[in-house]
Amino acid sequence: MCGIAGIWATDCEDLVSEMMKRIAHRGPDANGLFQCNNGCLGHQRLSIMDPRGGNQPIFSGDKKRAIVANGEIYNFPVLREILKSKHTFRTTSDSESVLHLYEDLAQDATDKLDGMFAFALSDGENLYAARDAIGIKPLYYGNYTGGFAFASELKAIIGIADKVKEFPPGTWYHTKYGFNSFYAVPNLKPEKLSVEQSCKMIRKVLENAVTKRLMSDVPVGAFLSGGLDSSIICALAGRHIKELHTFSVGIKGSRDLEAARLAANHIGSIHHEYIITVDEVAEKLPEIIYYLESFDQDLVRSAIPCYFTSRLASQYVKVVLTGEGADELFAGYTYYKDINCLDKLHKELRRSVCALHNINLQRVDRLTMAHSLEARVPFLDTELIRLAQRIPANYKLKEDKRGNFTEKWILRKACEDLLPGEILWRDKEQFDEGSGTVDVVTRGLKSFISNLQLRQKKTNNEKVKIRSSEEAAYYKIFTEEYKESHEILNNVARWAVR
């Protein structure tokens, strides 16, 4: 919902203001600074909860403590009820509950939070910062003249701090105690559950995950590609939102557009779609790569439809639900079928979830926030992640008597009553495939790639391994958008590395 930035060092207010300008797209509704003797915290606000009274930084009653936060705390109503007997709340913002939890529990406050978040809190003497369990919301940090600098995006911190790194998911930092982990993706063995038991539990936890993510004081919509994952989320959300707005993009005649219309008609949503053209993709590609902060081929391909869907959705809502995480939890990717051992598949699925923070989740965050839009990911609810670990791998990737596999089989079974069969049992397609983005890239970038004269797959940086002439083109754009690209390159994750 926002962008945060700060430097824990003296006389840095001007630099923090500069950092905030670089991520103003994350929060165009308001901005604020907190300056104390030891540092400065900055905030760019996208107003979701308490639009009128929830501007940040949010202060304690004595003004000695302040917080800047990005994300949503889904269990804040429960926390508020517990905390209000001891603390006076000055807003109805979910972020204020984090401030009061810290006043009671210090660095253990993160143990009580259910949500997606990245925040920084000053108690006057110390800085306390944290990032959510899975890394849904971004955070980066680096050194600044012996101090500690942080920001929601790399572009905000580059050129100001050095030795920039991604702030680890499920981790808090305190100036006295350093970095400490408060969450790790569970490493559980599958249990001997029946299909019926598995379906019942999946459905219950998933419905709860969707419902809690509808919390908002502004309109909530949903991405609808026409694939299984987004269609399930839309169907569940539609039971609670009377006029649910859904959004889809693709090239003219693409499979995603056709499937999304079918799903939207079944759900009864107010559906919006946008036709992508070759020329527009070529025109917007530098902007897409700039916001994405990556040149990885797979990530850029999926970022293209995400950019246009986000732009479309931002015209109607401020919050969207998305289907990210289902493939990693329930074996949706094609390469999973090549893993011929159920134990290895189970381990690979866990690894996939652990890796989401700087690939698919980075793409979703950057491309939605580029349009001042907040994305929420119900499938990555920590309770659902834990449950998925307990489900047998052969329920997820189901093999029939002919040796054919159905990906996410148990998820489909758990949601059989929600969708028409054409959607429920539709073959898995990547976002970039179903939307037609691959076709656009293949046809539209041929001359573009050729003009760059990078067909030899070489770069001026021997440490950067380029996989194709297409990725070489993305890399060329990336280095043009980021002249000082060294620190960003050190943080670029690669889908190719597994």
C-alpha positions as CSV (number, residue, x, y, z in Angstrom):
1,M,0.0,0.0,0.0
2,C,3.0,2.3,0.3
3,G,6.7,3.0,-0.1
4,I,9.1,3.4,2.8
5,A,12.6,4.7,3.0
6,G,15.0,5.8,5.7
7,I,18.6,6.3,6.9
8,W,19.6,5.5,10.4
9,A,22.4,8.2,10.6
10,T,22.5,11.9,11.4
11,D,21.8,14.8,9.1
12,C,20.1,12.7,6.3
13,E,16.7,14.3,5.9
14,D,17.4,15.6,2.4
15,L,18.7,12.2,1.2
16,V,15.6,10.5,2.6
17,S,13.4,13.0,0.8
18,E,15.3,12.1,-2.4
19,M,14.7,8.4,-1.8
20,M,11.0,9.0,-1.4
21,K,10.8,10.8,-4.7
22,R,12.1,7.8,-6.5
23,I,9.3,5.6,-5.2
24,A,6.5,8.2,-5.2
25,H,4.5,5.9,-7.5
26,R,4.1,3.5,-4.6
27,G,2.1,6.1,-2.6
28,P,0.9,9.2,-4.4
29,D,-1.8,10.1,-1.8
30,A,0.4,11.6,0.9
31,N,4.0,11.6,2.3
32,G,5.7,12.3,5.6
33,L,9.0,12.3,7.4
34,F,10.1,11.5,11.0
35,Q,13.4,13.0,12.0
36,C,15.1,12.1,15.3
37,N,18.6,12.5,16.6
38,N,19.7,9.1,15.2
39,G,18.0,9.0,11.8
40,C,15.1,9.8,9.5
41,L,12.1,7.7,8.3
42,G,10.1,8.5,5.2
43,H,6.8,7.3,3.9
44,Q,4.9,7.6,0.6
45,R,1.2,6.6,1.2
46,L,-1.3,4.8,-0.9
47,S,-4.4,5.2,1.2
48,I,-6.2,1.9,1.9
49,M,-7.1,1.8,5.6
50,D,-8.4,4.9,7.2
51,P,-7.8,7.1,4.1
52,R,-8.5,10.4,6.0
53,G,-6.7,9.8,9.3
54,G,-4.1,7.2,8.6
55,N,-1.2,9.3,7.2
56,Q,2.3,8.2,8.2
57,P,4.5,8.3,10.1
58,I,2.2,7.2,12.9
59,F,3.4,8.4,16.3
60,S,3.0,7.2,19.9
61,G,1.3,9.5,22.3
62,D,4.5,11.0,23.6
63,K,5.8,11.4,20.0
64,K,9.0,9.5,20.9
65,R,8.2,6.5,18.7
66,A,7.1,6.5,15.1
67,I,6.4,3.9,12.4
68,V,6.4,3.8,8.6
69,A,4.9,0.7,7.1
70,N,4.0,-0.9,3.8
71,G,1.4,-3.6,3.5
72,E,-1.6,-4.9,5.5
73,I,-1.9,-6.5,8.9
74,Y,-4.9,-8.8,8.4
75,N,-5.4,-9.6,12.1
76,F,-5.3,-6.0,13.2
77,P,-8.9,-6.0,14.4
78,V,-8.1,-8.7,16.9
79,L,-4.9,-7.0,17.9
80,R,-6.7,-3.7,18.4
81,E,-9.2,-5.3,20.7
82,I,-6.3,-6.7,22.8
83,L,-4.2,-3.5,22.8
84,K,-6.9,-0.8,23.3
85,S,-7.2,-1.5,27.0
86,K,-3.6,-0.3,27.5
87,H,-3.1,2.0,24.5
88,T,-4.9,4.9,22.9
89,F,-5.4,4.5,19.2
90,R,-5.3,7.7,17.2
91,T,-6.2,6.2,13.8
92,T,-8.1,3.2,12.5
93,S,-5.0,2.2,10.4
94,D,-3.8,-1.4,10.7
95,S,-0.2,-0.1,10.9
96,E,-0.8,1.6,14.3
97,S,-1.3,-1.9,15.9
98,V,2.4,-2.7,15.1
99,L,3.6,0.4,16.9
100,H,1.7,-0.5,20.1
101,L,2.8,-4.1,19.9
102,Y,6.4,-2.9,19.8
103,E,5.7,-0.8,22.9
104,D,4.6,-4.0,24.7
105,L,6.7,-6.7,23.2
106,A,9.8,-4.9,21.6
107,Q,11.4,-7.0,18.9
108,D,9.0,-10.0,19.5
109,A,6.1,-7.9,18.0
110,T,6.4,-9.7,14.6
111,D,5.4,-13.0,16.3
112,K,1.9,-11.6,16.6
113,L,1.5,-10.3,13.0
114,D,-0.6,-12.0,10.3
115,G,-0.2,-10.1,7.0
116,M,2.1,-8.8,4.3
117,F,4.4,-6.0,5.5
118,A,7.7,-4.2,5.5
119,F,8.0,-1.6,8.2
120,A,10.6,0.5,10.1
121,L,10.0,1.8,13.6
122,S,12.0,4.3,15.7
123,D,11.9,4.3,19.4
124,G,14.1,7.4,19.5
125,E,17.3,5.5,20.3
126,N,17.0,2.4,18.1
127,L,15.7,1.3,14.7
128,Y,13.5,-1.8,14.4
129,A,12.6,-3.1,10.9
130,A,10.9,-6.2,9.7
131,R,9.7,-8.0,6.5
132,D,6.8,-10.4,6.3
133,A,7.1,-14.2,6.5
134,I,7.2,-14.9,2.7
135,G,8.6,-11.6,1.4
136,I,5.4,-10.5,-0.3
137,K,6.3,-6.8,0.5
138,P,9.8,-5.7,-0.6
139,L,12.6,-4.2,1.5
140,Y,16.3,-3.5,0.7
141,Y,19.1,-2.2,2.9
142,G,22.6,-1.0,2.6
143,N,25.4,0.9,4.3
144,Y,25.4,4.7,4.5
145,T,28.6,6.3,6.0
146,G,28.5,3.8,8.8
147,G,24.7,3.9,9.2
148,F,21.8,1.8,8.0
149,A,19.8,2.7,4.9
150,F,16.6,1.0,3.7
151,A,13.9,1.4,1.0
152,S,11.0,-0.5,-0.6
153,E,12.7,-0.6,-4.0
154,L,16.3,-0.8,-5.2
155,K,15.9,2.4,-7.3
156,A,15.4,4.4,-4.1
157,I,18.7,3.2,-2.5
158,I,21.1,2.9,-5.4
159,G,23.7,5.6,-5.4
160,I,23.0,6.5,-1.8
161,A,24.0,3.3,0.0
162,D,26.6,0.7,-0.9
163,K,26.7,-3.1,-0.3
164,V,22.9,-3.2,-1.0
165,K,21.1,-6.4,-0.2
166,E,17.6,-7.7,-0.1
167,F,16.2,-7.7,3.5
168,P,15.4,-11.4,4.2
169,P,11.8,-12.5,4.4
170,G,10.6,-13.6,7.8
171,T,13.3,-11.5,9.5
172,W,13.5,-8.5,11.9
173,Y,16.4,-6.1,12.4
174,H,17.3,-4.1,15.5
175,T,20.2,-1.8,15.8
176,K,21.2,-3.5,19.1
177,Y,20.6,-7.1,18.1
178,G,21.1,-7.2,14.4
179,F,19.2,-9.6,12.1
180,N,17.0,-12.3,13.5
181,S,14.6,-14.8,11.9
182,F,11.0,-15.1,13.1
183,Y,9.6,-17.4,10.4
184,A,10.7,-20.1,8.1
185,V,8.5,-22.0,5.6
186,P,7.5,-25.2,7.5
187,N,9.4,-28.3,6.5
188,L,6.8,-30.9,7.2
189,K,6.3,-34.4,5.9
190,P,3.1,-35.2,4.0
191,E,0.4,-37.0,6.0
192,K,-1.8,-39.9,5.2
193,L,-4.9,-37.9,4.3
194,S,-7.8,-38.9,2.3
195,V,-8.9,-36.9,-0.8
196,E,-12.0,-35.9,1.0
197,Q,-10.1,-34.7,4.1
198,S,-7.6,-32.8,1.9
199,C,-10.3,-31.1,-0.1
200,K,-12.3,-30.0,3.0
201,M,-9.2,-28.5,4.7
202,I,-8.0,-26.8,1.6
203,R,-11.3,-25.2,0.9
204,K,-11.8,-24.0,4.5
205,V,-8.3,-22.4,4.8
206,L,-8.5,-20.9,1.3
207,E,-11.9,-19.3,1.9
208,N,-10.6,-17.8,5.1
209,A,-7.5,-16.5,3.4
210,V,-9.5,-14.8,0.7
211,T,-12.0,-13.3,3.2
212,K,-9.4,-11.7,5.4
213,R,-7.8,-10.1,2.4
214,L,-11.0,-8.2,1.5
215,M,-10.3,-5.9,4.5
216,S,-10.2,-2.4,3.0
217,D,-11.7,1.1,3.2
218,V,-11.4,1.4,-0.6
219,P,-12.7,-0.7,-3.5
220,V,-11.2,-4.2,-4.0
221,G,-11.0,-6.0,-7.3
222,A,-9.2,-9.1,-8.7
223,F,-7.0,-10.1,-11.6
224,L,-8.8,-12.7,-13.8
225,S,-6.6,-14.4,-16.4
226,G,-9.1,-17.2,-17.0
227,G,-6.7,-19.7,-15.5
228,L,-7.5,-21.9,-12.5
229,D,-5.8,-19.9,-9.7
230,S,-7.2,-16.4,-10.4
231,S,-10.6,-17.9,-11.3
232,I,-10.8,-19.6,-7.9
233,I,-9.9,-16.4,-6.1
234,C,-12.4,-14.4,-8.0
235,A,-15.2,-17.0,-7.4
236,L,-14.5,-16.9,-3.6
237,A,-14.2,-13.1,-3.5
238,G,-17.4,-12.7,-5.5
239,R,-19.4,-14.3,-2.7
240,H,-18.5,-11.4,-0.4
241,I,-18.3,-8.5,-2.9
242,K,-21.6,-7.6,-4.5
243,E,-20.1,-5.9,-7.5
244,L,-16.6,-7.4,-8.0
245,H,-14.5,-5.8,-10.7
246,T,-12.2,-8.3,-12.5
247,F,-9.5,-7.5,-15.0
248,S,-7.8,-9.3,-17.9
249,V,-5.5,-8.5,-20.7
250,G,-4.1,-10.3,-23.8
251,I,-3.6,-10.0,-27.5
252,K,-6.6,-10.1,-29.7
253,G,-8.1,-13.6,-29.7
254,S,-5.9,-14.8,-26.9
255,R,-6.9,-17.9,-24.9
256,D,-6.8,-15.9,-21.6
257,L,-9.3,-13.3,-22.8
258,E,-11.8,-16.0,-23.9
259,A,-11.4,-18.0,-20.7
260,A,-11.6,-14.9,-18.5
261,R,-14.9,-13.9,-20.1
262,L,-16.3,-17.4,-19.5
263,A,-15.2,-17.3,-15.8
264,A,-16.5,-13.7,-15.3
265,N,-19.9,-14.6,-16.7
266,H,-20.1,-17.6,-14.4
267,I,-19.0,-15.6,-11.4
268,G,-21.1,-12.6,-12.3
269,S,-18.3,-10.0,-12.0
270,I,-18.1,-6.6,-13.7
271,H,-15.4,-7.6,-16.1
272,H,-12.8,-5.3,-17.9
273,E,-10.3,-6.3,-20.5
274,Y,-7.6,-4.7,-22.5
275,I,-6.1,-5.7,-25.9
276,I,-2.3,-5.6,-26.0
277,T,-0.6,-4.7,-29.2
278,V,2.9,-5.4,-30.5
279,D,3.7,-1.7,-30.8
280,E,2.5,-0.8,-27.3
281,V,4.6,-3.6,-25.8
282,A,7.7,-2.4,-27.6
283,E,7.0,1.2,-26.5
284,K,6.4,0.3,-22.8
285,L,9.2,-2.3,-22.4
286,P,11.8,0.2,-21.0
287,E,9.3,1.4,-18.5
288,I,8.3,-2.2,-17.6
289,I,12.0,-3.2,-17.0
290,Y,12.7,0.0,-15.1
291,Y,9.9,-0.7,-12.6
292,L,10.6,-4.5,-12.5
293,E,14.3,-4.0,-11.6
294,S,15.2,-7.1,-13.5
295,F,16.1,-8.4,-16.9
296,D,15.4,-12.0,-16.3
297,Q,13.7,-13.4,-19.4
298,D,10.9,-15.3,-17.7
299,L,10.2,-12.4,-15.3
300,V,10.1,-9.8,-18.0
301,R,7.7,-11.9,-20.1
302,S,5.3,-12.3,-17.2
303,A,5.7,-8.6,-16.2
304,I,4.4,-7.4,-19.6
305,P,0.8,-8.6,-19.1
306,C,1.0,-7.8,-15.4
307,Y,1.9,-4.2,-16.3
308,F,-1.1,-3.7,-18.5
309,T,-3.5,-5.5,-16.2
310,S,-2.4,-3.3,-13.3
311,R,-2.8,-0.2,-15.4
312,L,-6.3,-1.3,-16.3
313,A,-7.3,-2.2,-12.7
314,S,-5.9,1.1,-11.3
315,Q,-8.6,3.0,-13.2
316,Y,-11.3,1.3,-11.0
317,V,-9.8,0.0,-7.7
318,K,-6.9,0.5,-5.4
319,V,-6.6,-3.2,-4.2
320,V,-6.6,-6.4,-6.2
321,L,-6.4,-10.1,-5.3
322,T,-4.1,-12.3,-7.4
323,G,-3.5,-16.0,-7.8
324,E,0.3,-16.1,-7.1
325,G,1.5,-19.0,-5.1
326,A,-0.9,-21.8,-6.2
327,D,1.6,-23.2,-8.7
328,E,4.3,-23.5,-6.0
329,L,2.0,-25.0,-3.4
330,F,0.1,-27.4,-5.6
331,A,2.6,-28.3,-8.4
332,G,1.4,-26.2,-11.3
333,Y,4.6,-25.8,-13.4
334,T,5.5,-28.1,-16.3
335,Y,9.0,-28.9,-15.0
336,Y,7.5,-30.5,-11.9
337,K,6.3,-33.4,-14.1
338,D,10.0,-34.3,-14.8
339,I,10.6,-35.0,-11.1
340,N,10.0,-38.8,-10.8
341,C,10.2,-39.0,-7.0
342,L,7.4,-37.9,-4.8
343,D,9.8,-37.0,-2.0
344,K,11.9,-34.9,-4.3
345,L,8.8,-33.2,-5.6
346,H,7.6,-32.4,-2.1
347,K,11.0,-30.8,-1.4
348,E,11.1,-28.9,-4.7
349,L,7.6,-27.4,-3.9
350,R,8.9,-26.1,-0.6
351,R,12.0,-24.7,-2.3
352,S,9.8,-23.0,-4.9
353,V,7.7,-21.2,-2.2
354,C,10.9,-20.1,-0.4
355,A,12.2,-18.6,-3.7
356,L,9.1,-16.5,-4.5
357,H,10.2,-13.3,-2.7
358,N,12.5,-12.1,-5.4
359,I,11.0,-13.5,-8.5
360,N,7.2,-13.7,-9.0
361,L,6.4,-11.7,-5.8
362,Q,8.9,-9.0,-6.9
363,R,7.1,-8.9,-10.3
364,V,3.7,-8.6,-8.8
365,D,4.7,-5.9,-6.3
366,R,6.7,-3.8,-8.7
367,L,4.2,-3.8,-11.6
368,T,1.1,-3.2,-9.5
369,M,2.8,-0.5,-7.4
370,A,4.0,1.1,-10.6
371,H,0.3,2.0,-11.0
372,S,-0.3,2.8,-7.3
373,L,-2.2,-0.5,-6.9
374,E,-1.9,-2.9,-4.0
375,A,-1.9,-6.7,-4.8
376,R,-2.8,-9.3,-2.2
377,V,-2.0,-13.0,-2.5
378,P,-4.4,-15.3,-0.7
379,F,-2.7,-18.5,-1.7
380,L,0.4,-17.4,0.3
381,D,-1.4,-17.2,3.6
382,T,0.9,-18.9,6.1
383,E,-1.8,-21.3,7.3
384,L,-2.4,-22.5,3.7
385,I,1.4,-22.9,3.2
386,R,1.5,-25.0,6.3
387,L,-1.5,-27.1,5.2
388,A,0.0,-27.6,1.7
389,Q,3.0,-29.2,3.3
390,R,0.8,-31.8,4.8
391,I,-1.0,-32.7,1.5
392,P,0.5,-35.8,-0.3
393,A,2.5,-34.8,-3.4
394,N,0.7,-37.4,-5.5
395,Y,-2.6,-35.5,-4.8
396,K,-1.1,-32.3,-6.3
397,L,0.4,-33.8,-9.4
398,K,-2.0,-36.6,-10.2
399,E,-1.0,-39.4,-12.6
400,D,-3.7,-41.4,-14.4
401,K,-3.5,-45.0,-15.7
402,R,-2.0,-43.8,-19.0
403,G,0.8,-41.9,-17.4
404,N,-0.6,-38.5,-18.0
405,F,-0.4,-35.9,-15.2
406,T,-2.9,-33.3,-14.0
407,E,-1.3,-30.5,-12.2
408,K,-2.9,-29.0,-9.1
409,W,-5.4,-31.9,-9.1
410,I,-6.3,-31.6,-5.4
411,L,-6.9,-27.9,-5.7
412,R,-9.2,-28.5,-8.6
413,K,-11.1,-31.1,-6.6
414,A,-11.5,-28.9,-3.6
415,C,-13.1,-26.1,-5.8
416,E,-15.2,-28.2,-8.1
417,D,-18.4,-26.4,-7.2
418,L,-17.0,-22.9,-7.9
419,L,-16.3,-23.0,-11.6
420,P,-17.4,-24.4,-15.0
421,G,-15.5,-27.5,-16.1
422,E,-13.8,-25.6,-19.0
423,I,-12.1,-23.4,-16.4
424,L,-11.7,-25.9,-13.6
425,W,-9.9,-28.5,-15.8
426,R,-8.2,-26.1,-18.2
427,D,-4.5,-27.0,-18.9
428,K,-1.9,-24.8,-17.1
429,E,-0.5,-22.0,-19.1
430,Q,2.0,-19.3,-17.9
431,F,0.6,-15.8,-17.7
432,D,2.8,-14.8,-20.6
433,E,1.6,-17.8,-22.7
434,G,-2.1,-17.6,-22.2
435,S,-2.2,-13.8,-22.6
436,G,-0.3,-14.1,-25.9
437,T,2.7,-12.2,-24.6
438,V,5.1,-14.8,-26.0
439,D,3.6,-14.3,-29.4
440,V,4.0,-10.5,-29.1
441,V,7.7,-10.9,-28.0
442,T,8.4,-13.3,-30.8
443,R,6.9,-11.1,-33.5
444,G,7.4,-7.7,-32.1
445,L,11.0,-7.8,-30.8
446,K,12.7,-9.5,-33.7
447,S,13.8,-6.3,-35.3
448,F,14.4,-4.7,-31.9
449,I,16.7,-7.5,-30.9
450,S,18.5,-7.5,-34.2
451,N,19.1,-3.8,-34.0
452,L,20.8,-4.2,-30.7
453,Q,23.3,-6.6,-32.4
454,L,23.4,-8.9,-29.4
455,R,22.7,-12.2,-31.0
456,Q,26.0,-13.6,-29.8
457,K,24.5,-13.6,-26.3
458,K,27.5,-11.6,-25.0
459,T,27.6,-8.7,-22.6
460,N,30.2,-6.4,-21.2
461,N,29.8,-8.0,-17.8
462,E,31.3,-11.5,-17.7
463,K,29.4,-12.2,-14.5
464,V,26.1,-11.9,-16.2
465,K,25.0,-15.1,-17.9
466,I,22.6,-14.3,-20.8
467,R,20.4,-17.1,-21.9
468,S,19.1,-15.8,-25.2
469,S,19.1,-12.9,-27.7
470,E,15.7,-12.0,-26.2
471,E,17.2,-11.7,-22.7
472,A,20.2,-9.9,-24.1
473,A,17.7,-7.2,-25.3
474,Y,16.2,-7.0,-21.9
475,Y,19.6,-6.7,-20.3
476,K,20.5,-3.9,-22.7
477,I,17.4,-2.0,-21.8
478,F,18.1,-2.7,-18.1
479,T,21.6,-1.2,-18.2
480,E,20.3,1.9,-20.1
481,E,17.6,2.4,-17.5
482,Y,20.1,1.9,-14.6
483,K,23.4,3.6,-15.4
484,E,24.7,2.6,-12.0
485,S,23.5,-1.0,-12.3
486,H,26.1,-2.8,-10.2
487,E,24.2,-2.9,-6.9
488,I,20.9,-3.8,-8.7
489,L,22.7,-6.6,-10.7
490,N,23.8,-8.1,-7.4
491,N,20.1,-8.4,-6.4
492,V,18.7,-9.8,-9.7
493,A,17.2,-13.3,-9.1
494,R,17.2,-15.7,-12.0
495,W,14.4,-18.1,-12.9
496,A,17.0,-20.1,-14.8
497,V,18.8,-21.1,-11.6
498,R,17.1,-23.9,-9.8
